[in-house]
């Protein structure tokens, strides 16, 4: 005869677990002896071991009683069903592990590889990390909303980045982050206007316009303004020079009248 502590020890569980199995009706609760202690038999130990084995295998406690009382065929079918469920859970957990692993990959979590490559190229060119972050934040909603357009957009950006004038513009923008006086912004607006006008004359206005939906334009503009408030002043300076817009540039004479 075994005490509850001895039973738990032999079965490799806690006394609390034994009492829990009693409460769930899975394990028979023996009568107390004349000293007031419950005494367990070898049969109780075998039954407890069966319960423990099923529970550790992932069988819900609600089904343990059913399986303990099932015939061989019913037991085998139930185990196969439980195994299928466990395999599905393992696959789901594996997907979670992959997502967690991707968290360590930074930009790769939310951006397609070609955009990550473009951002890395900006970094390699020595562009201020804050500018790279503004670019990154703009690409995230674009990639989520229009993933099929990303290859064309990024190919255009790669081509533009081959132009030293654009690289110089990015660097000027980075320097202007720390200097918000008009002198710096005017210099930047002059450089930006010269570059945009040259590209538009060579490639057409649509090339610099971007072809992005108005709803996204509003969102991306807001992201830029939140990240760098002087962008609003820069747009005013660009408008004075014949261009307007931030995400979607347009000649001022034909620009949309949508409010900003």
Secondary structure, DSSP 8 states (H G I E B T S, - for coil): -B-HHHHHHHHTS-HHHHHHHHHTT-S----B-TTS-B-B-HHHHHHHHHHHHHHHTT--HHHHHHHHT--HHHHHHHHHHHHHHHHHHHHHHHHHHHHHHHHTTGGGGTS-HHHHHHHHHHHHTT--HHHHHHHHHHHHHHHHH-GGGHHHHHHHHHHHHTSHHHHHHHHHHHHHTT--SHHHHHHHHHHHHHHHHHHHHHH-HHHHH----HHHHHHHHHHHHHH-TTHHHHHHHHHHTTEE-SSS-EEGGG------
